[in-house]
Amino acid sequence: MGKIKITQVKSIIDRPKLQKATIEALGLRKMNQTVEHNDTPQIRGMIAKVQHLLKVEEAQ
């Protein structure tokens, strides 16, 4: 199981509550903040819901 880096690149202002909650559940609080998570199906599903707000990279 690898790691992935997730960076918020767009604002959550004027986004639906569920998208805001998903961003918060991923651990993102500010613009351009990066968090690292294990690459699991649950995390991939959360990313899929808000992919238009994020940049995702494979972590080394």
N, C-alpha and C positions, 0 to 999 in steps of 0.2 A: 504494500500500500504506500503510494507516494504522497508527496506534499504538494499543495498548490498555494500560490500567492494570489490574493484577491485584493484589488485596489478599486476604491470608489472614485469614478471619474466624472460623474454627473450628480447634480443636486437632487435631493428627494423632496424639495419644495414643490407643492402642487401635484404630488403623486398620491395614489390611493393608499389607504391605511394599511392594507395587506403588504404592499411593496415597502412601505416604511418599516413595518414590523419585520419583514424578511431581512432588510439591510441591517437592522438592529440585532437580529438573531445571529447574523454572520459576524457580529462584533465590530461593525463599522460605525463610527460616530461622526466623522468629519470627512470633508472632501479630501481626496488624495491620500487618505489613510490606507495603509496596507496591513492585512492580517494574513496569517498562514494557518491552513487547516489541512487535516488528512483528506486525501482524495477518496471520499465515500459516496455512495449513491445518494444519501440524504443531502450532503453538501452540494453535489452536482444538481440536484433537483431545486434547491434554493437558488443556486446561481442561474439556472434556466429561467426562473420566474422574474429575475431582475437583471438579465444579461445586458440590457440596453444601458444600465447605469454603471456597469463594472468593466474592469479589465482583468483577465485571468491568465496567469502564467504558471508553468511548471516550476516548482522550487527545486533547487539543487541540494 
